[in-house]
């Protein structure tokens, strides 16, 4: 994962979402994780899931407010 942890205040919601999902996935694999000096364990998983939901809602709301675009792709099988 390529997110610099030196400027946490500069993270976008999308970057924070990626980081939080990474932390949750690591915990699900039984690993402990340290992010910005905070050690996380499996007991932190519910909190991480809540944070993921919160960030997803913020991103969705921001996308709706700014007229975000949705890209649709149709795959056609060549004969």
C-alpha positions as CSV (number, residue, x, y, z in Angstrom):
1,X,0.0,0.0,0.0
2,X,1.4,3.4,-1.0
3,X,0.1,5.9,1.5
4,X,2.6,8.1,3.3
5,X,1.7,8.3,7.0
6,X,3.7,11.5,7.7
7,X,0.8,13.9,6.9
8,X,-2.3,12.2,8.3
9,X,-4.2,15.5,8.2
10,X,-3.8,15.6,4.4
11,X,-5.5,12.3,3.7
12,X,-8.5,12.3,1.5
13,X,-11.5,10.2,2.6
14,X,-10.7,7.7,-0.1
15,X,-7.2,7.3,1.2
16,X,-8.4,6.9,4.8
17,X,-10.9,4.3,3.5
18,X,-8.1,2.4,1.8
19,X,-6.0,2.5,5.0
20,X,-8.8,1.5,7.2
21,X,-9.7,-1.5,5.0
22,X,-6.1,-2.5,5.0
23,X,-6.0,-2.4,8.8
24,X,-9.2,-4.4,9.1
25,X,-7.9,-7.0,6.6
26,X,-4.7,-7.3,8.5
27,X,-6.5,-7.9,11.8
28,X,-8.7,-10.5,10.1
29,X,-5.5,-12.4,9.2
30,X,-4.6,-12.4,12.9
31,X,-1.9,-9.7,12.6
32,X,-1.6,-6.7,14.9
33,X,-1.2,-3.4,13.1
34,X,0.4,-0.1,14.1
35,X,-0.8,3.0,12.3
36,X,0.4,6.5,13.2
37,X,1.7,5.2,16.5
38,X,-1.5,3.4,17.5
39,X,-1.4,-0.4,17.9
40,X,-4.6,-2.1,16.8
41,X,-5.7,-5.6,17.7
42,X,-8.7,-7.8,16.8
43,X,-10.7,-6.1,19.5
44,X,-10.5,-2.9,17.3
45,X,-12.3,-4.6,14.3
46,X,-15.8,-3.4,15.1
47,X,-14.5,0.1,15.4
48,X,-12.7,-0.2,12.1
49,X,-15.9,-1.5,10.4
50,X,-17.8,1.5,11.7
51,X,-15.1,3.8,10.4
52,X,-15.3,2.1,7.0
53,X,-19.1,2.6,6.9
54,X,-18.7,6.2,7.9
55,X,-16.1,7.0,5.3
56,X,-18.1,5.2,2.6
57,X,-21.1,7.4,3.5
58,X,-19.0,10.6,3.3
59,X,-17.5,9.6,0.0
60,X,-21.0,8.7,-1.4
61,X,-22.5,12.0,-0.1
62,X,-19.6,14.0,-1.5
63,X,-20.0,12.3,-4.9
64,X,-23.7,13.0,-4.9
65,X,-23.1,16.7,-3.9
66,X,-20.6,17.3,-6.7
67,X,-22.6,15.4,-9.4
68,X,-20.2,12.5,-9.3
69,X,-20.1,10.3,-12.3
70,X,-20.8,6.7,-12.6
71,X,-19.0,4.8,-15.3
72,X,-20.9,1.9,-16.9
73,X,-19.1,-0.7,-18.9
74,X,-20.7,-3.3,-21.1
75,X,-18.7,-6.3,-22.1
76,X,-19.7,-8.0,-25.3
77,X,-18.5,-11.5,-26.2
78,X,-17.1,-11.6,-29.7
79,X,-18.2,-14.5,-31.8
